[in-house]
Each structure stands twice: as C-alpha cells, then as structure tokens.
Amino acid sequence: MLIRIVRMTFAPENIGAFLDLFQNSEDQIRQMPGCHFLELWQDADQPHVYCTHSHWESADALNNYRRSALFGQVWPATKALFSAPPLAFSVQPATTI
C-alpha cells in the first residue's frame, strides 16, 4: 500500500475553480486501477490550502495513473491554479518487527 498526500496552495479567487475540477474528476480517479481511497482535505488554519489524500495498491499503480490521459488533463489544470509550489509525499506503512 502506498499513501500519497499532495499539499496545494491556491489564491482565494482560484479555490472555486479547483473545487469544481476536483469534483468533476474524483470519481474517475477513484476508478483508476489500484486506487483504493481518495479524499480532499482543507487546512483548518489556512483555508486556501488543500490536500489530496489517496491510497494506491503500489507505486506502479500510482505511476500508471500519473501516465494516464486523465492525469494529463487534471494535473496541468490544477497546477495553473496554484499560488505556491505543491508539496507531495508518498509513504508506505512501516512493517513491524
């Protein structure tokens, strides 16, 4: 399992466009092979900051999504709305000894 968090900062005037974009693509992203979970978080202290939180079967599944036509449409449109560079984290749950 791979967990992916992407922190995105938007100018206040771009938040509505981002939320529309997310709403219009979230079902398609959830249906991508290997996507087990996707949700959007809003920072409680900084309402112009959002994070996507997703769970992927593997790094390969995430990379396949990132090579898809859907990602090729969604990501450039999202990036055009940023007011600061995004921060992205991919983590795997640690195994216990």
N, CA, C and O atoms as CSV, one atom per row, in Angstrom:
chain,resi,resn,atom,element,x,y,z
A,1,MET,N,N,0.845,-1.176,0.000
A,1,MET,CA,C,0.000,0.000,0.000
A,1,MET,C,C,0.890,1.240,0.000
A,1,MET,O,O,1.858,1.326,0.756
A,2,LEU,N,N,0.552,2.182,-0.847
A,2,LEU,CA,C,1.258,3.457,-0.932
A,2,LEU,C,C,0.265,4.562,-0.610
A,2,LEU,O,O,-0.819,4.617,-1.191
A,3,ILE,N,N,0.626,5.428,0.302
A,3,ILE,CA,C,-0.215,6.573,0.665
A,3,ILE,C,C,0.400,7.815,0.052
A,3,ILE,O,O,1.602,8.050,0.175
A,4,ARG,N,N,-0.425,8.604,-0.606
A,4,ARG,CA,C,0.039,9.808,-1.304
A,4,ARG,C,C,-0.715,11.004,-0.757
A,4,ARG,O,O,-1.946,11.010,-0.721
A,5,ILE,N,N,0.025,12.016,-0.333
A,5,ILE,CA,C,-0.557,13.282,0.118
A,5,ILE,C,C,0.073,14.388,-0.702
A,5,ILE,O,O,1.296,14.483,-0.802
A,6,VAL,N,N,-0.767,15.224,-1.288
A,6,VAL,CA,C,-0.301,16.366,-2.063
A,6,VAL,C,C,-0.923,17.615,-1.449
A,6,VAL,O,O,-2.145,17.763,-1.413
A,7,ARG,N,N,-0.054,18.520,-0.962
A,7,ARG,CA,C,-0.490,19.785,-0.345
A,7,ARG,C,C,-0.430,20.866,-1.410
A,7,ARG,O,O,0.603,21.076,-2.047
A,8,MET,N,N,-1.569,21.557,-1.595
A,8,MET,CA,C,-1.678,22.556,-2.654
A,8,MET,C,C,-2.190,23.868,-2.074
A,8,MET,O,O,-3.128,23.884,-1.276
A,9,THR,N,N,-1.565,24.963,-2.481
A,9,THR,CA,C,-1.951,26.294,-2.022
A,9,THR,C,C,-2.508,27.075,-3.198
A,9,THR,O,O,-1.903,27.127,-4.269
A,10,PHE,N,N,-3.668,27.680,-2.986
A,10,PHE,CA,C,-4.356,28.406,-4.041
A,10,PHE,C,C,-4.607,29.856,-3.638
A,10,PHE,O,O,-4.762,30.163,-2.456
A,11,ALA,N,N,-4.643,30.726,-4.610
A,11,ALA,CA,C,-5.121,32.082,-4.367
A,11,ALA,C,C,-6.620,31.966,-4.076
A,11,ALA,O,O,-7.294,31.116,-4.658
A,12,PRO,N,N,-7.144,32.803,-3.189
A,12,PRO,CA,C,-8.566,32.693,-2.844
A,12,PRO,C,C,-9.494,32.695,-4.060
A,12,PRO,O,O,-10.506,31.993,-4.062
A,13,GLU,N,N,-9.170,33.457,-5.070
A,13,GLU,CA,C,-10.045,33.530,-6.253
A,13,GLU,C,C,-10.003,32.265,-7.104
A,13,GLU,O,O,-10.831,32.108,-8.000
A,14,ASN,N,N,-9.056,31.355,-6.847
A,14,ASN,CA,C,-8.939,30.116,-7.620
A,14,ASN,C,C,-9.515,28.885,-6.916
A,14,ASN,O,O,-9.568,27.803,-7.502
A,15,ILE,N,N,-9.940,29.044,-5.679
A,15,ILE,CA,C,-10.427,27.897,-4.913
A,15,ILE,C,C,-11.666,27.280,-5.559
A,15,ILE,O,O,-11.758,26.057,-5.669
A,16,GLY,N,N,-12.604,28.095,-5.980
A,16,GLY,CA,C,-13.818,27.568,-6.608
A,16,GLY,C,C,-13.511,26.750,-7.850
A,16,GLY,O,O,-14.094,25.686,-8.057
A,17,ALA,N,N,-12.601,27.242,-8.673
A,17,ALA,CA,C,-12.219,26.507,-9.887
A,17,ALA,C,C,-11.569,25.177,-9.519
A,17,ALA,O,O,-11.834,24.159,-10.160
A,18,PHE,N,N,-10.720,25.179,-8.491
A,18,PHE,CA,C,-10.099,23.925,-8.070
A,18,PHE,C,C,-11.154,22.937,-7.555
A,18,PHE,O,O,-11.131,21.762,-7.921
A,19,LEU,N,N,-12.066,23.404,-6.718
A,19,LEU,CA,C,-13.081,22.507,-6.170
A,19,LEU,C,C,-13.957,21.924,-7.279
A,19,LEU,O,O,-14.329,20.753,-7.217
A,20,ASP,N,N,-14.286,22.714,-8.277
A,20,ASP,CA,C,-15.037,22.208,-9.432
A,20,ASP,C,C,-14.236,21.138,-10.165
A,20,ASP,O,O,-14.769,20.087,-10.523
A,21,LEU,N,N,-12.964,21.412,-10.383
A,21,LEU,CA,C,-12.098,20.455,-11.071
A,21,LEU,C,C,-12.004,19.144,-10.297
A,21,LEU,O,O,-12.106,18.065,-10.880
A,22,PHE,N,N,-11.812,19.239,-8.996
A,22,PHE,CA,C,-11.725,18.028,-8.172
A,22,PHE,C,C,-13.037,17.253,-8.218
A,22,PHE,O,O,-13.037,16.038,-8.411
A,23,GLN,N,N,-14.149,17.950,-8.041
A,23,GLN,CA,C,-15.454,17.288,-8.044
A,23,GLN,C,C,-15.724,16.590,-9.375
A,23,GLN,O,O,-16.307,15.506,-9.401
A,24,ASN,N,N,-15.305,17.202,-10.472
A,24,ASN,CA,C,-15.554,16.627,-11.790
A,24,ASN,C,C,-14.638,15.453,-12.133
A,24,ASN,O,O,-14.920,14.704,-13.069
A,25,SER,N,N,-13.546,15.284,-11.387
A,25,SER,CA,C,-12.593,14.207,-11.710
A,25,SER,C,C,-12.456,13.155,-10.618
A,25,SER,O,O,-11.869,12.101,-10.865
A,26,GLU,N,N,-12.972,13.402,-9.431
A,26,GLU,CA,C,-12.707,12.475,-8.315
A,26,GLU,C,C,-13.238,11.068,-8.561
A,26,GLU,O,O,-12.556,10.102,-8.219
A,27,ASP,N,N,-14.421,10.911,-9.137
A,27,ASP,CA,C,-14.938,9.564,-9.394
A,27,ASP,C,C,-14.069,8.813,-10.397
A,27,ASP,O,O,-13.836,7.613,-10.250
A,28,GLN,N,N,-13.594,9.519,-11.412
A,28,GLN,CA,C,-12.724,8.882,-12.409
A,28,GLN,C,C,-11.399,8.460,-11.782
A,28,GLN,O,O,-10.878,7.389,-12.094
A,29,ILE,N,N,-10.856,9.288,-10.907
A,29,ILE,CA,C,-9.596,8.936,-10.242
A,29,ILE,C,C,-9.807,7.721,-9.350
A,29,ILE,O,O,-8.988,6.802,-9.345
A,30,ARG,N,N,-10.903,7.713,-8.595
A,30,ARG,CA,C,-11.192,6.574,-7.712
A,30,ARG,C,C,-11.337,5.265,-8.488
A,30,ARG,O,O,-11.086,4.189,-7.946
A,31,GLN,N,N,-11.738,5.358,-9.743
A,31,GLN,CA,C,-11.926,4.163,-10.564
A,31,GLN,C,C,-10.648,3.711,-11.266
A,31,GLN,O,O,-10.650,2.681,-11.940
A,32,MET,N,N,-9.572,4.454,-11.120
A,32,MET,CA,C,-8.304,4.053,-11.734
A,32,MET,C,C,-7.832,2.744,-11.090
A,32,MET,O,O,-7.953,2.578,-9.876
A,33,PRO,N,N,-7.299,1.823,-11.881
A,33,PRO,CA,C,-6.793,0.567,-11.308
A,33,PRO,C,C,-5.763,0.842,-10.215
A,33,PRO,O,O,-4.807,1.592,-10.410
A,34,GLY,N,N,-5.982,0.219,-9.070
A,34,GLY,CA,C,-5.046,0.356,-7.962
A,34,GLY,C,C,-5.358,1.474,-6.993
A,34,GLY,O,O,-4.702,1.572,-5.956
A,35,CYS,N,N,-6.344,2.334,-7.287
A,35,CYS,CA,C,-6.724,3.395,-6.353
A,35,CYS,C,C,-7.730,2.815,-5.370
A,35,CYS,O,O,-8.807,2.365,-5.761
A,36,HIS,N,N,-7.370,2.830,-4.088
A,36,HIS,CA,C,-8.245,2.276,-3.066
A,36,HIS,C,C,-8.986,3.344,-2.278
A,36,HIS,O,O,-9.981,3.047,-1.617
A,37,PHE,N,N,-8.508,4.597,-2.341
A,37,PHE,CA,C,-9.075,5.635,-1.483
A,37,PHE,C,C,-8.643,6.991,-2.024
A,37,PHE,O,O,-7.510,7.156,-2.476
A,38,LEU,N,N,-9.550,7.957,-1.974
A,38,LEU,CA,C,-9.223,9.340,-2.352
A,38,LEU,C,C,-10.148,10.273,-1.600
A,38,LEU,O,O,-11.365,10.087,-1.593
A,39,GLU,N,N,-9.566,11.275,-0.968
A,39,GLU,CA,C,-10.375,12.316,-0.359
A,39,GLU,C,C,-9.617,13.628,-0.396
A,39,GLU,O,O,-8.407,13.666,-0.622
A,40,LEU,N,N,-10.356,14.703,-0.168
A,40,LEU,CA,C,-9.798,16.053,-0.183
A,40,LEU,C,C,-9.925,16.637,1.208
A,40,LEU,O,O,-10.984,16.554,1.830
A,41,TRP,N,N,-8.856,17.221,1.693
A,41,TRP,CA,C,-8.852,17.888,2.992
A,41,TRP,C,C,-8.624,19.373,2.796
A,41,TRP,O,O,-7.900,19.780,1.887
A,42,GLN,N,N,-9.239,20.187,3.648
A,42,GLN,CA,C,-8.969,21.623,3.681
A,42,GLN,C,C,-8.292,21.927,5.009
A,42,GLN,O,O,-8.737,21.467,6.060
A,43,ASP,N,N,-7.215,22.701,4.957
A,43,ASP,CA,C,-6.488,23.082,6.168
A,43,ASP,C,C,-7.382,23.977,7.023
A,43,ASP,O,O,-7.882,24.996,6.545
A,44,ALA,N,N,-7.581,23.604,8.273
A,44,ALA,CA,C,-8.466,24.360,9.164
A,44,ALA,C,C,-7.911,25.746,9.488
A,44,ALA,O,O,-8.679,26.675,9.739
A,45,ASP,N,N,-6.596,25.893,9.485
A,45,ASP,CA,C,-5.976,27.177,9.824
A,45,ASP,C,C,-5.664,28.031,8.603
A,45,ASP,O,O,-5.506,29.246,8.719
A,46,GLN,N,N,-5.576,27.412,7.448
A,46,GLN,CA,C,-5.253,28.121,6.212
A,46,GLN,C,C,-6.261,27.680,5.140
A,46,GLN,O,O,-5.982,26.747,4.387
A,47,PRO,N,N,-7.411,28.327,5.060
A,47,PRO,CA,C,-8.482,27.837,4.177
A,47,PRO,C,C,-8.153,27.866,2.686
A,47,PRO,O,O,-8.942,27.372,1.881
A,48,HIS,N,N,-7.025,28.422,2.305
A,48,HIS,CA,C,-6.607,28.413,0.893
A,48,HIS,C,C,-5.665,27.236,0.593
A,48,HIS,O,O,-5.149,27.117,-0.519
A,49,VAL,N,N,-5.447,26.373,1.590
A,49,VAL,CA,C,-4.567,25.214,1.444
A,49,VAL,C,C,-5.418,23.939,1.489
A,49,VAL,O,O,-6.223,23.747,2.400
A,50,TYR,N,N,-5.227,23.082,0.498
A,50,TYR,CA,C,-5.941,21.811,0.391
A,50,TYR,C,C,-4.931,20.690,0.228
A,50,TYR,O,O,-3.823,20.896,-0.267
A,51,CYS,N,N,-5.334,19.497,0.654
A,51,CYS,CA,C,-4.509,18.305,0.456
A,51,CYS,C,C,-5.377,17.205,-0.131
A,51,CYS,O,O,-6.513,16.996,0.294
A,52,THR,N,N,-4.827,16.510,-1.109
A,52,THR,CA,C,-5.451,15.265,-1.530
A,52,THR,C,C,-4.754,14.147,-0.776
A,52,THR,O,O,-3.539,14.172,-0.582
A,53,HIS,N,N,-5.529,13.180,-0.360
A,53,HIS,CA,C,-5.037,12.030,0.392
A,53,HIS,C,C,-5.556,10.805,-0.342
A,53,HIS,O,O,-6.764,10.596,-0.444
A,54,SER,N,N,-4.635,10.000,-0.850
A,54,SER,CA,C,-5.048,8.820,-1.609
A,54,SER,C,C,-4.233,7.604,-1.195
A,54,SER,O,O,-3.102,7.718,-0.722
A,55,HIS,N,N,-4.834,6.445,-1.386
A,55,HIS,CA,C,-4.163,5.169,-1.120
A,55,HIS,C,C,-4.115,4.406,-2.433
A,55,HIS,O,O,-5.120,4.281,-3.132
A,56,TRP,N,N,-2.930,3.898,-2.758
A,56,TRP,CA,C,-2.707,3.169,-4.002
A,56,TRP,C,C,-2.178,1.788,-3.673
A,56,TRP,O,O,-1.447,1.596,-2.702
A,57,GLU,N,N,-2.559,0.843,-4.492
A,57,GLU,CA,C,-2.129,-0.540,-4.309
A,57,GLU,C,C,-0.605,-0.656,-4.280
A,57,GLU,O,O,-0.044,-1.453,-3.528
A,58,SER,N,N,0.051,0.155,-5.112
A,58,SER,CA,C,1.510,0.093,-5.215
A,58,SER,C,C,2.014,1.355,-5.892
A,58,SER,O,O,1.232,2.155,-6.407
A,59,ALA,N,N,3.324,1.524,-5.885
A,59,ALA,CA,C,3.934,2.645,-6.608
A,59,ALA,C,C,3.646,2.527,-8.102
A,59,ALA,O,O,3.460,3.534,-8.785
A,60,ASP,N,N,3.609,1.300,-8.604
A,60,ASP,CA,C,3.291,1.094,-10.025
A,60,ASP,C,C,1.887,1.599,-10.358
A,60,ASP,O,O,1.685,2.224,-11.399
A,61,ALA,N,N,0.922,1.332,-9.483
A,61,ALA,CA,C,-0.452,1.788,-9.722
A,61,ALA,C,C,-0.506,3.320,-9.757
A,61,ALA,O,O,-1.167,3.902,-10.617
A,62,LEU,N,N,0.186,3.963,-8.826
A,62,LEU,CA,C,0.233,5.431,-8.824
A,62,LEU,C,C,0.911,5.941,-10.085
A,62,LEU,O,O,0.428,6.885,-10.710
A,63,ASN,N,N,2.015,5.332,-10.459
A,63,ASN,CA,C,2.720,5.762,-11.673
A,63,ASN,C,C,1.876,5.554,-12.923
A,63,ASN,O,O,1.935,6.362,-13.850
A,64,ASN,N,N,1.090,4.481,-12.961
A,64,ASN,CA,C,0.195,4.266,-14.103
A,64,ASN,C,C,-0.849,5.380,-14.175
A,64,ASN,O,O,-1.158,5.871,-15.261
A,65,TYR,N,N,-1.385,5.774,-13.042
A,65,TYR,CA,C,-2.327,6.907,-13.023
A,65,TYR,C,C,-1.621,8.174,-13.516
A,65,TYR,O,O,-2.181,8.931,-14.309
A,66,ARG,N,N,-0.401,8.400,-13.045
A,66,ARG,CA,C,0.323,9.618,-13.417
A,66,ARG,C,C,0.693,9.640,-14.899
A,66,ARG,O,O,1.000,10.702,-15.439
A,67,ARG,N,N,0.669,8.492,-15.557
A,67,ARG,CA,C,0.910,8.421,-17.007
A,67,ARG,C,C,-0.392,8.418,-17.808
A,67,ARG,O,O,-0.357,8.384,-19.038
A,68,SER,N,N,-1.529,8.453,-17.134
A,68,SER,CA,C,-2.824,8.340,-17.811
A,68,SER,C,C,-3.252,9.661,-18.453
A,68,SER,O,O,-2.769,10.736,-18.098
A,69,ALA,N,N,-4.169,9.542,-19.404
A,69,ALA,CA,C,-4.738,10.733,-20.043
A,69,ALA,C,C,-5.492,11.582,-19.022
A,69,ALA,O,O,-5.480,12.810,-19.108
A,70,LEU,N,N,-6.146,10.939,-18.059
A,70,LEU,CA,C,-6.871,11.688,-17.029
A,70,LEU,C,C,-5.928,12.592,-16.253
A,70,LEU,O,O,-6.203,13.780,-16.080
A,71,PHE,N,N,-4.819,12.036,-15.785
A,71,PHE,CA,C,-3.833,12.843,-15.056
A,71,PHE,C,C,-3.307,13.955,-15.960
A,71,PHE,O,O,-3.090,15.077,-15.502
A,72,GLY,N,N,-3.104,13.653,-17.227
A,72,GLY,CA,C,-2.621,14.637,-18.189
A,72,GLY,C,C,-3.564,15.802,-18.369
A,72,GLY,O,O,-3.141,16.869,-18.814
A,73,GLN,N,N,-4.831,15.631,-18.035
A,73,GLN,CA,C,-5.803,16.718,-18.090
A,73,GLN,C,C,-5.928,17.420,-16.739
A,73,GLN,O,O,-5.926,18.649,-16.666
A,74,VAL,N,N,-6.036,16.630,-15.673
A,74,VAL,CA,C,-6.324,17.174,-14.346
A,74,VAL,C,C,-5.137,17.935,-13.764
A,74,VAL,O,O,-5.303,19.041,-13.250
A,75,TRP,N,N,-3.951,17.355,-13.839
A,75,TRP,CA,C,-2.805,17.977,-13.165
A,75,TRP,C,C,-2.421,19.330,-13.770
A,75,TRP,O,O,-2.219,20.273,-13.005
A,76,PRO,N,N,-2.309,19.484,-15.077
A,76,PRO,CA,C,-1.984,20.816,-15.618
A,76,PRO,C,C,-3.045,21.867,-15.271
A,76,PRO,O,O,-2.713,23.020,-14.997
A,77,ALA,N,N,-4.309,21.466,-15.282
A,77,ALA,CA,C,-5.373,22.409,-14.933
A,77,ALA,C,C,-5.283,22.807,-13.464
A,77,ALA,O,O,-5.538,23.959,-13.112
A,78,THR,N,N,-4.918,21.850,-12.606
A,78,THR,CA,C,-4.751,22.142,-11.178
A,78,THR,C,C,-3.532,23.038,-10.956
A,78,THR,O,O,-3.608,24.032,-10.234
A,79,LYS,N,N,-2.409,22.681,-11.580
A,79,LYS,CA,C,-1.181,23.470,-11.415
A,79,LYS,C,C,-1.374,24.925,-11.827
A,79,LYS,O,O,-0.762,25.822,-11.247
A,80,ALA,N,N,-2.220,25.162,-12.823
A,80,ALA,CA,C,-2.454,26.530,-13.293
A,80,ALA,C,C,-3.127,27.388,-12.220
A,80,ALA,O,O,-3.121,28.614,-12.323
A,81,LEU,N,N,-3.699,26.770,-11.208
A,81,LEU,CA,C,-4.416,27.496,-10.154
A,81,LEU,C,C,-3.581,27.727,-8.895
A,81,LEU,O,O,-4.013,28.452,-7.999
A,82,PHE,N,N,-2.399,27.125,-8.812
A,82,PHE,CA,C,-1.555,27.238,-7.610
A,82,PHE,C,C,-1.056,28.664,-7.398
A,82,PHE,O,O,-0.811,29.409,-8.348
A,83,SER,N,N,-0.913,29.022,-6.115
A,83,SER,CA,C,-0.254,30.274,-5.778
A,83,SER,C,C,1.124,30.011,-5.157
A,83,SER,O,O,1.876,30.948,-4.887
A,84,ALA,N,N,1.450,28.736,-4.935
A,84,ALA,CA,C,2.765,28.319,-4.410
A,84,ALA,C,C,3.012,26.908,-4.914
A,84,ALA,O,O,2.063,26.187,-5.224
A,85,PRO,N,N,4.276,26.502,-5.001
A,85,PRO,CA,C,4.566,25.130,-5.451
A,85,PRO,C,C,3.932,24.099,-4.507
A,85,PRO,O,O,3.886,24.313,-3.296
A,86,PRO,N,N,3.447,22.987,-5.058
A,86,PRO,CA,C,2.853,21.946,-4.204
A,86,PRO,C,C,3.931,21.156,-3.469
A,86,PRO,O,O,5.099,21.149,-3.858
A,87,LEU,N,N,3.515,20.507,-2.422
A,87,LEU,CA,C,4.369,19.568,-1.697
A,87,LEU,C,C,3.710,18.200,-1.812
A,87,LEU,O,O,2.516,18.066,-1.546
A,88,ALA,N,N,4.460,17.199,-2.198
A,88,ALA,CA,C,3.909,15.864,-2.364
A,88,ALA,C,C,4.721,14.870,-1.554
A,88,ALA,O,O,5.949,14.931,-1.501
A,89,PHE,N,N,3.994,13.947,-0.921
A,89,PHE,CA,C,4.620,12.917,-0.110
A,89,PHE,C,C,4.022,11.576,-0.493
A,89,PHE,O,O,2.804,11.442,-0.608
A,90,SER,N,N,4.871,10.593,-0.690
A,90,SER,CA,C,4.437,9.212,-0.878
A,90,SER,C,C,5.080,8.399,0.227
A,90,SER,O,O,6.301,8.398,0.380
A,91,VAL,N,N,4.253,7.705,0.998
A,91,VAL,CA,C,4.764,6.921,2.117
A,91,VAL,C,C,4.156,5.527,2.092
A,91,VAL,O,O,3.059,5.322,1.572
A,92,GLN,N,N,4.871,4.590,2.650
A,92,GLN,CA,C,4.365,3.234,2.817
A,92,GLN,C,C,4.312,2.942,4.307
A,92,GLN,O,O,5.220,3.319,5.047
A,93,PRO,N,N,3.256,2.274,4.751
A,93,PRO,CA,C,3.207,1.900,6.159
A,93,PRO,C,C,4.420,1.045,6.511
A,93,PRO,O,O,4.795,0.144,5.761
A,94,ALA,N,N,5.013,1.329,7.628
A,94,ALA,CA,C,6.176,0.565,8.077
A,94,ALA,C,C,5.746,-0.808,8.548
A,94,ALA,O,O,4.668,-0.978,9.117
A,95,THR,N,N,6.593,-1.775,8.306
A,95,THR,CA,C,6.328,-3.109,8.821
A,95,THR,C,C,6.847,-3.162,10.263
A,95,THR,O,O,7.856,-2.538,10.592
A,96,THR,N,N,6.172,-3.885,11.083
A,96,THR,CA,C,6.597,-4.001,12.466
A,96,THR,C,C,7.441,-5.257,12.640
A,96,THR,O,O,7.301,-6.235,11.906
A,97,ILE,N,N,8.303,-5.200,13.613
A,97,ILE,CA,C,9.200,-6.338,13.893
A,97,ILE,C,C,8.586,-7.231,14.932
A,97,ILE,O,O,9.181,-8.241,15.306
